[in-house]
Structure formats: C-alpha cells, structure tokens
C-alpha cells in the first residue's frame, strides 16, 4: 500500500513542477517583451545616429562655406588695397 509520506512527496513534486512550469512561461513572456523593447530602442538609436551624422556633415559643409567666403572677402580686400596704391 502507499504510505502517507509517499502521497505527500508525490503531491509536493507535482505542485513544484507545475509552479516551475508557470514561472518558466512567465519568464519567457517577459524575455519576449524585453526583446521587443530593445528592438525599438535600437531603431531609435540608429535614427539618432543618422541624424547626428547628417548634422555633422551639415556643420562641416557650413564650415567649408565660411572658409570660402573668408577667402573671397580677403581677395576682395587685396584687390581694393591694390587699387588704392
């Protein structure tokens, strides 16, 4: 015959198995949500990197334009200075 200890042990094993399966399922769902969140954050960061790269290129182009304008102004000063002498 089955002892009461064996019944208790069997019931504890079954209950713990069910709890571990439920815990594993919840952990899996949580990890899937974390994956979705990290994918969205990655997309946002790539967009920010793209925008900052374009901004850096724009600043570089603007700096080149400013240097060109400075050169033209210096050239005009030289031409004006030669005309006065």
Backbone as ProteinMPNN parsed JSONL, in Angstrom:
{"seq_chain_A": "XXXXXXXXXXXXXXXXXXXXXXXXXXXXXXXXXXXXXXXXXXXXXXXXXXXXXXXXXXXXXXXXXXXXXXXXXXXXXXXXXXXXX", "coords_chain_A": {"N_chain_A": [[0.831, -1.179, 0.0], [0.296, 2.365, -0.368], [2.168, 4.689, 1.355], [1.393, 7.467, 3.564], [3.426, 9.365, 3.511], [4.584, 8.988, 1.02], [2.494, 9.799, -0.614], [2.324, 12.502, 0.121], [4.882, 13.381, -0.661], [4.742, 12.904, -3.438], [2.66, 14.674, -4.122], [3.836, 17.126, -3.459], [5.97, 17.185, -5.267], [4.549, 17.268, -7.702], [3.152, 19.7, -7.427], [5.312, 21.537, -7.205], [6.485, 21.126, -9.705], [4.489, 22.068, -11.425], [4.432, 24.759, -10.609], [7.028, 25.575, -11.334], [6.896, 25.28, -14.102], [4.947, 27.225, -14.717], [6.315, 29.517, -13.821], [8.507, 29.471, -15.591], [7.151, 29.904, -18.022], [6.151, 32.506, -17.631], [8.578, 33.865, -17.412], [9.584, 33.484, -19.986], [7.688, 34.938, -21.488], [8.231, 37.49, -20.471], [10.899, 37.863, -21.323], [10.495, 37.918, -24.077], [9.063, 40.311, -24.332], [11.038, 42.093, -23.429], [12.864, 41.778, -25.494], [11.396, 42.892, -27.622], [11.232, 45.557, -26.744], [13.965, 46.27, -26.668], [14.534, 46.068, -29.374], [13.022, 48.193, -30.407], [14.296, 50.348, -29.098], [16.82, 50.112, -30.225], [16.255, 50.797, -32.881], [15.517, 53.483, -32.485], [17.96, 54.539, -31.583], [19.559, 54.12, -33.825], [18.326, 55.859, -35.613], [18.839, 58.285, -34.302], [21.616, 58.318, -34.491], [21.887, 58.514, -37.236], [20.741, 61.037, -37.708], [22.508, 62.668, -36.227], [24.823, 62.217, -37.671], [24.163, 63.351, -40.135], [23.835, 65.976, -39.28], [26.438, 66.57, -38.479], [27.726, 66.43, -40.959], [26.467, 68.567, -42.223], [27.368, 70.728, -40.657], [30.066, 70.563, -41.218], [30.036, 71.118, -43.966], [29.037, 73.721, -43.828], [31.116, 74.98, -42.491], [33.112, 74.761, -44.427], [31.978, 76.401, -46.369], [32.062, 78.842, -45.003], [34.826, 79.22, -44.802], [35.445, 79.479, -47.5], [34.014, 81.83, -48.093], [35.403, 83.634, -46.47], [37.867, 83.571, -47.75], [37.173, 84.696, -50.232], [36.406, 87.285, -49.374], [38.86, 88.201, -48.334], [40.303, 88.206, -50.708], [38.907, 90.181, -52.101], [39.554, 92.351, -50.478], [42.274, 92.514, -50.932], [42.284, 93.163, -53.648], [40.988, 95.639, -53.544], [42.78, 97.041, -51.988], [45.002, 97.124, -53.66], [44.093, 98.697, -55.683], [43.956, 101.227, -54.487], [46.602, 101.945, -54.053]], "CA_chain_A": [[0.0, 0.0, 0.0], [1.029, 3.608, -0.459], [2.269, 5.382, 2.638], [1.023, 8.882, 3.503], [4.627, 10.131, 3.176], [4.742, 8.895, -0.433], [1.455, 10.658, -1.203], [2.752, 13.876, 0.368], [6.039, 13.63, -1.518], [4.258, 12.96, -4.814], [1.899, 15.91, -4.308], [4.787, 18.237, -3.415], [6.697, 17.159, -6.541], [3.633, 17.716, -8.745], [2.894, 21.132, -7.224], [6.522, 22.27, -7.557], [6.656, 21.04, -11.152], [3.53, 22.993, -12.03], [4.89, 26.12, -10.323], [8.224, 25.858, -12.143], [6.442, 25.455, -15.486], [4.293, 28.536, -14.782], [7.382, 30.504, -13.7], [9.24, 29.464, -16.858], [6.296, 30.528, -19.04], [6.157, 33.945, -17.365], [9.914, 34.342, -17.748], [9.659, 33.501, -21.447], [6.902, 36.09, -21.947], [8.972, 38.693, -20.089], [12.047, 37.987, -22.208], [9.988, 38.316, -25.395], [8.757, 41.741, -24.233], [12.317, 42.804, -23.354], [13.403, 41.745, -26.846], [10.664, 43.887, -28.409], [11.628, 46.883, -26.273], [15.325, 46.524, -27.119], [14.486, 46.284, -30.82], [12.553, 49.566, -30.612], [15.352, 51.254, -28.645], [17.868, 50.039, -31.237], [15.792, 51.605, -34.001], [15.616, 54.894, -32.096], [19.364, 54.928, -31.534], [20.051, 54.202, -35.202], [17.791, 57.112, -36.139], [19.586, 59.386, -33.688], [22.96, 58.311, -35.083], [21.751, 59.029, -38.603], [20.503, 62.482, -37.618], [23.733, 63.335, -35.784], [25.765, 62.155, -38.789], [23.755, 64.367, -41.106], [24.119, 67.271, -38.677], [27.884, 66.752, -38.566], [28.041, 66.732, -42.36], [25.989, 69.927, -42.487], [28.285, 71.662, -39.996], [31.31, 70.507, -41.982], [29.794, 71.867, -45.199], [28.903, 75.13, -43.463], [32.467, 75.449, -42.19], [33.771, 74.929, -45.719], [31.395, 77.596, -46.982], [32.579, 80.008, -44.275], [36.225, 79.402, -45.216], [35.402, 80.003, -48.866], [33.572, 83.22, -48.017], [36.515, 84.386, -45.902], [38.863, 83.692, -48.815], [36.664, 85.67, -51.205], [36.495, 88.613, -48.753], [40.273, 88.571, -48.31], [40.677, 88.505, -52.093], [38.347, 91.491, -52.418], [40.342, 93.349, -49.747], [43.551, 92.645, -51.638], [42.014, 93.892, -54.898], [40.677, 97.022, -53.152], [44.033, 97.637, -51.49], [45.893, 97.365, -54.792], [43.512, 99.79, -56.458], [44.221, 102.482, -53.801], [48.007, 102.315, -54.119]], "C_chain_A": [[0.88, 1.248, 0.0], [0.984, 4.302, 0.899], [1.829, 6.837, 2.474], [2.225, 9.772, 3.122], [4.824, 10.126, 1.663], [3.711, 9.782, -1.15], [1.849, 12.126, -1.049], [3.924, 14.25, -0.551], [5.618, 13.763, -2.978], [3.507, 14.27, -5.081], [2.817, 17.136, -4.304], [5.556, 18.319, -4.735], [5.802, 17.674, -7.67], [3.389, 19.218, -8.631], [4.12, 21.962, -7.627], [6.78, 22.242, -9.058], [5.729, 22.016, -11.863], [3.975, 24.437, -11.81], [6.114, 26.498, -11.162], [7.843, 26.052, -13.603], [5.778, 26.82, -15.653], [5.343, 29.651, -14.712], [8.195, 30.601, -14.992], [8.46, 30.137, -17.966], [6.277, 32.047, -18.869], [7.512, 34.569, -17.713], [10.087, 34.441, -19.261], [8.889, 34.701, -22.007], [7.623, 37.401, -21.638], [10.162, 38.91, -21.015], [11.634, 38.388, -23.624], [9.669, 39.812, -25.396], [10.04, 42.569, -24.174], [12.958, 42.86, -24.735], [12.717, 42.787, -27.732], [11.093, 45.306, -28.032], [13.028, 47.225, -26.771], [15.396, 46.741, -28.625], [14.035, 47.708, -31.126], [13.621, 50.579, -30.213], [16.489, 51.272, -29.664], [17.493, 50.875, -32.453], [15.889, 53.088, -33.708], [17.062, 55.374, -32.098], [19.968, 55.014, -32.93], [19.559, 55.483, -35.863], [18.541, 58.309, -35.596], [20.994, 59.462, -34.265], [22.922, 58.865, -36.499], [21.576, 60.54, -38.595], [21.781, 63.205, -37.202], [24.794, 63.29, -36.878], [25.439, 63.197, -39.841], [24.042, 65.77, -40.574], [25.612, 67.565, -38.742], [28.315, 67.089, -39.978], [27.618, 68.154, -42.709], [26.927, 70.957, -41.875], [29.603, 71.712, -40.757], [31.159, 71.302, -43.282], [29.688, 73.366, -44.923], [30.265, 75.727, -43.139], [33.243, 75.67, -43.479], [33.272, 76.168, -46.438], [31.953, 78.857, -46.32], [34.03, 80.271, -44.662], [36.288, 79.97, -46.638], [35.005, 81.479, -48.897], [34.68, 84.115, -47.474], [37.6, 84.603, -46.955], [38.431, 84.726, -49.85], [36.767, 87.084, -50.641], [37.938, 89.092, -48.674], [40.75, 88.945, -49.711], [40.157, 89.882, -52.496], [39.104, 92.611, -51.706], [41.667, 93.58, -50.462], [43.351, 93.45, -52.919], [41.745, 95.367, -54.596], [41.939, 97.744, -52.716], [44.97, 97.948, -52.634], [45.378, 98.533, -55.615], [43.81, 101.143, -55.818], [45.683, 102.896, -53.946], [48.459, 102.812, -55.419]], "O_chain_A": [[2.065, 1.184, 0.329], [-0.075, 4.478, 1.501], [1.886, 7.382, 1.371], [2.051, 10.81, 2.483], [5.191, 11.148, 1.084], [4.016, 10.426, -2.153], [1.718, 12.905, -1.993], [3.932, 15.329, -1.144], [6.099, 14.654, -3.679], [3.689, 14.898, -6.124], [2.595, 18.078, -5.064], [5.767, 19.413, -5.26], [6.264, 18.446, -8.511], [3.419, 19.928, -9.636], [3.983, 22.975, -8.313], [7.244, 23.232, -9.624], [6.141, 22.708, -12.793], [3.903, 25.252, -12.729], [6.212, 27.627, -11.644], [8.414, 26.91, -14.277], [6.031, 27.505, -16.644], [5.265, 30.621, -15.465], [8.532, 31.7, -15.431], [9.037, 30.867, -18.771], [6.376, 32.787, -19.848], [7.571, 35.676, -18.247], [10.684, 35.399, -19.753], [9.38, 35.398, -22.895], [7.621, 38.319, -22.458], [10.406, 40.036, -21.447], [12.358, 39.125, -24.293], [9.975, 40.505, -26.367], [10.124, 43.627, -24.797], [13.533, 43.882, -25.108], [13.378, 43.483, -28.502], [11.292, 46.153, -28.904], [13.263, 48.337, -27.243], [16.228, 47.512, -29.102], [14.598, 48.362, -32.004], [13.829, 51.567, -30.918], [17.06, 52.328, -29.938], [18.337, 51.588, -32.996], [16.293, 53.87, -34.569], [17.357, 56.477, -32.557], [20.798, 55.884, -33.193], [20.308, 56.124, -36.601], [18.847, 59.244, -36.335], [21.509, 60.555, -34.502], [23.821, 59.598, -36.91], [22.198, 61.243, -39.391], [22.106, 64.249, -37.766], [25.585, 64.224, -37.006], [26.335, 63.85, -40.376], [24.447, 66.651, -41.331], [26.008, 68.695, -39.032], [29.178, 67.944, -40.176], [28.336, 68.863, -43.414], [27.245, 71.959, -42.515], [30.189, 72.782, -40.921], [32.049, 72.067, -43.653], [30.192, 74.182, -45.695], [30.531, 76.877, -43.487], [33.957, 76.665, -43.608], [34.053, 76.899, -47.046], [32.279, 79.827, -47.003], [34.423, 81.426, -44.831], [37.104, 80.846, -46.925], [35.588, 82.274, -49.634], [34.875, 85.229, -47.961], [38.183, 85.684, -47.042], [39.242, 85.54, -50.291], [37.174, 87.998, -51.358], [38.213, 90.266, -48.92], [41.515, 89.895, -49.877], [40.861, 90.656, -53.146], [39.277, 93.696, -52.262], [42.125, 94.717, -50.58], [44.16, 94.322, -53.237], [42.224, 96.245, -55.315], [42.141, 98.916, -53.036], [45.675, 98.956, -52.585], [46.171, 99.282, -56.187], [43.909, 102.135, -56.539], [45.977, 104.091, -53.959], [49.632, 103.151, -55.576]]}, "name": "protein", "num_of_chains": 1, "seq": "XXXXXXXXXXXXXXXXXXXXXXXXXXXXXXXXXXXXXXXXXXXXXXXXXXXXXXXXXXXXXXXXXXXXXXXXXXXXXXXXXXXXX"}
